[in-house]
Amino acid sequence: VKKKLGSPHSAEIIMYSVDFAEIERLQEAGEWDQLTKKMIEIADKLERAGADMILICANTMHQMAPKVQAELGIPLLHIADTAAEKIKAEGLKKVGLLGTKYTMEGDFYRKRIEENYQIEVLIPEAEERDYIHQAIYQELVNGVLKDQTREKFLRIIAGLKNQGAEGIILGCTEIPLLIKEEDSSLPVFNTTELHAKKAVKLALK
């Protein structure tokens, strides 16, 4: 916002910060209905507080985005759409997806991109998905950044490149802490950054 409007402008944001321990516990227990109910309640509070648009600042929690949107009178900006729009603008047809197992293995993210944007989405092998998932929850969410983990992620990216991927979606808000554009053998799409930039663009219309 400051870059667009100049100093000392800044974004007007109403934020609801959740206790991630509760979110993680419900995810592990498969209590997605409970998580959906919680997200709807939070989004409703934000709308009543005066928000013009809702952002869920986590890729995995977009699993319930359609149900949340259905209960709102304001738009919900879907993080997968912001990534797909950028990928399409770059002219890419096939990309790899890194994220939690919920994001990589579920339909809610890949299917949305494939069906709405005609972009093929590849995911790593099962063992690699397990590794990425554990690294996210045991290391990255705790601010632990290990060179050996980065090297493993880069090998996984190289494997996706060998399968024809032309770019990589960093489909977890923590992964960009570990993997930078200059590290990767393929262009990376930082969903956290793309989500925020699209929100600013819409807010300043």
C-alpha positions as CSV (number, residue, x, y, z in Angstrom):
1,V,0.0,0.0,0.0
2,K,2.8,2.4,0.9
3,K,4.5,1.6,-2.5
4,K,1.3,2.3,-4.4
5,L,0.1,5.4,-2.5
6,G,3.3,6.7,-1.1
7,S,4.5,7.2,2.5
8,P,3.0,7.4,5.1
9,H,0.0,5.3,3.8
10,S,-0.6,1.8,5.1
11,A,-3.2,-0.9,4.7
12,E,-6.4,-0.8,6.8
13,I,-6.7,-4.4,8.1
14,I,-9.0,-6.1,10.6
15,M,-7.2,-9.2,11.7
16,Y,-8.3,-12.3,13.6
17,S,-5.4,-14.3,14.8
18,V,-6.2,-17.9,15.8
19,D,-4.4,-20.3,18.2
20,F,-2.6,-22.6,15.8
21,A,-2.4,-25.4,18.4
22,E,-6.2,-25.8,18.2
23,I,-6.2,-25.7,14.4
24,E,-3.4,-28.3,14.2
25,R,-5.2,-30.6,16.7
26,L,-8.5,-30.4,14.7
27,Q,-6.7,-31.0,11.4
28,E,-4.9,-34.1,12.8
29,A,-8.2,-35.4,14.1
30,G,-9.9,-34.9,10.8
31,E,-12.4,-32.5,12.4
32,W,-12.9,-30.5,9.2
33,D,-16.6,-29.8,10.0
34,Q,-15.5,-28.2,13.3
35,L,-12.8,-26.2,11.5
36,T,-15.3,-25.0,8.9
37,K,-17.7,-23.9,11.7
38,K,-14.9,-22.0,13.4
39,M,-13.8,-20.3,10.2
40,I,-17.4,-19.2,9.4
41,E,-17.7,-17.7,12.8
42,I,-14.4,-15.8,12.5
43,A,-15.3,-14.6,9.0
44,D,-18.7,-13.4,10.2
45,K,-17.0,-11.4,13.0
46,L,-14.7,-9.8,10.5
47,E,-17.6,-8.9,8.2
48,R,-19.6,-7.4,11.1
49,A,-16.5,-5.5,12.1
50,G,-16.5,-3.7,8.7
51,A,-14.2,-5.8,6.5
52,D,-14.9,-5.4,2.7
53,M,-13.1,-8.6,1.8
54,I,-11.9,-11.8,3.6
55,L,-8.5,-13.4,3.2
56,I,-7.7,-16.8,4.8
57,C,-3.9,-16.5,5.3
58,A,-3.2,-20.2,5.1
59,N,-3.4,-22.5,2.1
60,T,-4.6,-25.6,3.9
61,M,-7.5,-23.8,5.5
62,H,-8.9,-23.0,2.0
63,Q,-10.4,-26.5,2.2
64,M,-13.5,-24.9,3.6
65,A,-13.3,-21.6,1.6
66,P,-16.4,-22.3,-0.5
67,K,-18.5,-23.0,2.6
68,V,-17.2,-19.9,4.3
69,Q,-17.9,-17.8,1.2
70,A,-21.5,-19.1,1.0
71,E,-22.1,-17.6,4.5
72,L,-20.7,-14.2,3.7
73,G,-22.0,-11.0,2.1
74,I,-18.5,-10.0,1.0
75,P,-16.0,-11.7,-1.3
76,L,-13.4,-14.2,-0.1
77,L,-10.2,-13.9,-2.1
78,H,-9.1,-17.5,-2.7
79,I,-5.3,-18.0,-2.5
80,A,-5.2,-20.7,-5.2
81,D,-6.8,-18.3,-7.6
82,T,-4.1,-15.7,-7.0
83,A,-1.4,-18.3,-7.8
84,A,-3.2,-19.7,-10.8
85,E,-3.7,-16.2,-12.3
86,K,0.0,-15.5,-12.1
87,I,0.9,-18.9,-13.5
88,K,-1.4,-18.4,-16.4
89,A,0.0,-14.9,-17.0
90,E,3.4,-16.5,-17.2
91,G,2.1,-18.9,-19.9
92,L,2.9,-22.0,-17.9
93,K,0.7,-25.2,-18.5
94,K,2.1,-27.6,-15.9
95,V,3.3,-26.9,-12.3
96,G,4.3,-28.7,-9.2
97,L,2.6,-28.2,-5.9
98,L,4.3,-28.2,-2.5
99,G,2.3,-27.9,0.7
100,T,0.8,-29.9,3.6
101,K,-0.5,-33.3,2.8
102,Y,-4.0,-31.9,3.1
103,T,-3.2,-29.3,0.3
104,M,-1.2,-31.7,-2.0
105,E,-3.6,-34.7,-1.7
106,G,-7.0,-32.9,-1.5
107,D,-9.1,-31.8,-4.4
108,F,-9.9,-28.4,-3.1
109,Y,-6.7,-26.8,-4.3
110,R,-5.4,-28.8,-7.3
111,K,-8.9,-29.4,-8.8
112,R,-9.7,-25.7,-8.6
113,I,-6.6,-24.7,-10.5
114,E,-6.9,-27.5,-13.1
115,E,-10.6,-27.0,-13.8
116,N,-10.8,-23.2,-13.6
117,Y,-7.4,-22.3,-15.2
118,Q,-6.5,-25.4,-17.3
119,I,-3.2,-25.8,-15.6
120,E,-2.0,-29.3,-14.8
121,V,-0.8,-29.7,-11.2
122,L,1.7,-32.3,-10.2
123,I,2.5,-33.4,-6.7
124,P,5.5,-35.3,-5.2
125,E,5.6,-39.0,-4.5
126,A,3.9,-40.3,-1.3
127,E,7.1,-40.6,0.7
128,E,8.1,-37.0,-0.4
129,R,4.7,-35.7,0.6
130,D,5.1,-37.2,4.1
131,Y,8.5,-35.6,4.3
132,I,7.3,-32.1,3.3
133,H,4.3,-32.4,5.7
134,Q,6.5,-33.3,8.6
135,A,9.0,-30.6,7.8
136,I,6.3,-28.0,7.7
137,Y,4.7,-29.0,11.1
138,Q,7.8,-29.9,13.0
139,E,10.3,-27.4,11.6
140,L,9.0,-24.5,9.6
141,V,6.0,-23.5,11.8
142,N,8.5,-23.4,14.7
143,G,10.9,-21.2,12.7
144,V,13.5,-24.0,12.3
145,L,15.2,-23.7,8.9
146,K,17.7,-26.5,8.1
147,D,20.1,-26.7,5.2
148,Q,19.4,-30.4,4.8
149,T,15.7,-29.8,4.7
150,R,16.2,-27.1,2.0
151,E,18.3,-29.6,0.0
152,K,15.7,-32.3,0.2
153,F,13.0,-29.8,-0.9
154,L,15.2,-28.8,-3.9
155,R,15.6,-32.5,-4.8
156,I,11.9,-32.9,-4.8
157,I,11.5,-29.8,-7.0
158,A,14.1,-31.3,-9.4
159,G,12.0,-34.5,-9.5
160,L,8.9,-32.5,-10.4
161,K,10.9,-30.7,-13.1
162,N,11.8,-34.1,-14.6
163,Q,8.1,-34.9,-14.8
164,G,7.5,-31.8,-16.9
165,A,6.7,-29.2,-14.2
166,E,7.5,-25.6,-15.5
167,G,7.1,-23.9,-12.1
168,I,6.5,-24.7,-8.5
169,I,3.6,-23.5,-6.3
170,L,4.8,-22.9,-2.7
171,G,1.4,-23.8,-1.4
172,C,2.1,-23.3,2.3
173,T,2.7,-20.0,3.9
174,E,5.8,-21.3,5.7
175,I,7.7,-22.8,2.7
176,P,8.9,-19.4,1.3
177,L,10.9,-19.1,4.6
178,L,12.9,-22.0,3.4
179,I,12.8,-21.9,-0.4
180,K,13.7,-18.7,-2.3
181,E,13.4,-18.0,-6.1
182,E,17.2,-18.1,-6.4
183,D,17.4,-21.6,-4.8
184,S,15.1,-23.3,-7.2
185,S,15.7,-24.8,-10.6
186,L,12.2,-23.7,-11.6
187,P,10.3,-20.5,-11.1
188,V,8.5,-20.5,-7.8
189,F,5.1,-19.0,-7.0
190,N,4.9,-17.7,-3.5
191,T,1.2,-17.9,-2.6
192,T,1.6,-15.7,0.5
193,E,3.0,-12.8,-1.5
194,L,0.7,-13.3,-4.5
195,H,-2.4,-13.4,-2.1
196,A,-1.3,-10.2,-0.4
197,K,-0.6,-8.3,-3.6
198,K,-3.9,-9.2,-5.2
199,A,-5.7,-8.1,-2.0
200,V,-4.0,-4.7,-2.2
201,K,-4.8,-4.4,-5.9
202,L,-8.5,-5.1,-5.2
203,A,-8.6,-2.8,-2.1
204,L,-7.2,0.1,-4.0
205,K,-9.6,-0.1,-6.9
